[in-house]
Amino acid sequence: MYGDGPWGVPGYTEVRELGSGAAGRVVLARRDYDGAEVAIKYLSDELRSDVGFVARFRHEARLLATLQSQYHARLIDYVEAGQGAAIVMELINGVSLRELLRSEGPTGPEAALTVLKGSLLGLASAHAIGVVHRDFKPENVMVRGDGTSKLVDFGIAVRVGDEAGAAGTPPYMAPSSGQARRPAPPPTCTRPPSSSSNA
């Protein structure tokens, strides 16, 4: 794979592509020394020459490193070389909520809350350390076989107070995020909800 093909992170063998977009591609790979499966997000060749995009990609890796919750994909490594840049992270065995909705159709409120709970806790734990995700949508909610979910793709996330232009997926953006460059607002949820209930 490394001869004439795309650059790959040393020490990992690509198994298959999981998805791709304008910013790059995500692959399932195995770590050579122990066979552990991981997800590797590669920055596209076209964007590697754009210092702004490379800086944002590096920023995404730094933000992932600060997230210690079980409700996010855990950062394993960030690799930047002359041939490319890649974020190595925990593999989440599952499908996006978007894929689930396409195959299964809409759910009732209780089922929706069960499926969304993990990603909402992920959003809350990011907010608790001052990180605003800015792209909470079905494509970025990964649902595992047991019905639990995790929040992924912090590509346009920012820290509270950082200057940030409008970004995100319009149907899912907060109305306030449509303004031009301004400091990211503080999130409305400051800590994950308690697992116990007084009801």
N, C-alpha and C positions, 0 to 999 in steps of 0.2 A: 504493500500500500504506500510505502514512503518513497518509492523510486520516482516515477513520473507523475504520481497522483498528488493530491493535496497534502500539505504539511500536517503531521500528526504529533501530538505531545509524546515525547520520548518516554518509554516505560509503559505505554498503553497500546493495546491493539484494538482497532475499531471493529465492532461487530456489525452494526447497521445504523443507518440514519433514522433519527426519531422525528425530525422536523427541520424545516428551513424557512428563512424569510430574508428580507432585504438586508438585515444586519448580519446574517450569518447562518450557521446550521448547528443543530444539536445532534450528537451521536451517542449511541450506547457503546461503551468500550470496556475492555477487561484490563485490570492492572496486571502486568506481566508477572510480578513476583508472587502474587497470592491468588490471582484469578478473580478478585473482587470486581463486581460490576459497578460502573460509575456512568454519569452523564457528563459529556464534555461539550461545552458551548464554544464554538470557534467564531472569531470575528471574520467577516467575509474579506476576501482578497481585495475587493474594490475599496473597502473602507480602511484597510490597513495603512494606506498612504495619507489618510485624513487624521491629522494629529488631534483634532477635536473628538472624533469618534473613538480613537484609541484611548484618550483620556477618560471618556465616559465609560468605556469598557473596563478600564482599570478601576474607576470609581465604583462600578457595580460590584467588582470583586471585593473591594474594601468594605462596602456596605454589607455584603454577605458575610464577611468575616466577623462583623459585629453582632450578627443575629445568632443567638444561642438557643432559640426556641426549637422544640421538636416539630413545630408547625411550618417550618421552612425547609427548603433543600439546603443541607449543610455544605459550606465551602470546604473543599479538600485541598485545592491548590490553585494558584494563578501562575500561568506560564506565558512569558513574553519573550520572543526571539526574533531574529531578523526575518524568519520565514512566516511568522504569524503570532497570534495571541489567542489564548484559550483559558476558559474558566472550567476547572474540574470540580464537580460537585456530586453530592449524594444522588444516586439514582432513585427516583420515585416510581415504583412499579404500579402503574395505573394509567388512566386516561384523563384527558381534560374534561372538565364539566361540560364544555361545548360539545365534545364528542358524545358524552353520555346523553345530553339533551337531544342530540340528533338521532341517536339510536333508540332511546327509551321514551322520548317525548317529555312533556311537562310532568312535574310531580306535585303532590299535595304539600301544604305548608310544613307539616311535621317532617316529612321525608326531606324536603328542601333544607330545613334547619339542621337536620342530622348530617347531611352531606356538606353543608357550608360551614359547620361549626369549626372544624380544624382551620380552614382558611381565615375565618373571622378571628380566631385566637391568634393566628399568625399576623394578621393585620394589627391587632391590639398590641401584641408584643413588640412589633416594629414601632408603633406609635409610642410605646412606653420608653423607648430609647431615642425618640426624636427623629424617626425615619418615616417619611411619607412615601408610600408605594406609588401612587398616582396612576396605576393602571389595573385596578381591581376589576376583573371581568371573567367570564366563564373560561376563556382560553388559558388564564393564569391560575386557575384552581385545578389542582391535580387530585383526582379521586382514586383511591386504592381499592383493591378487591373487597376489603372489609367495610367499605363505605366511608372511611375517614378521609379527610382531605388535607392538603398542604398548599400554602401560597408560594407561587414561583414567579420568576422574571422580575427582578429589581432593576431592569435596564434603564428606566427613566426615574427611579426613586431619587429623592433628595433628602437632605437633613432639614429640619425645621429652621427657618431663618435664612437658608441659602437662597440666593437669587436664582429664579428658574422661570424660563419662558413657558408658555402654555404647551402642554404635552399630554398625550394620553389618547384614548379611543373615544371620540365625541359622544356616542350614546351613553357611555359609562362615566363621563367626567362630571365632577361636581361643578355646579354653575359658576362658583367663584374661580375655578381654575382656567376659565376662558380668557382672563385678562393677560395682557402682555407682561414682560419681565417684571417680577415682583418677588419679595421673599415668600418662601413656602409657608403656608399658614400652619399654626399648631393643629395637630389632629384633635378630633373631638373625643376620642377614646384614649385615655392615658394609661390604662393597665388592663390586662386580660381579666374578663369577668371571673368571679369566684366559681369554683366547681360545685360548691355547696349551695343550697337554697333554703331560704327561711319560709318558703311557701308551704 
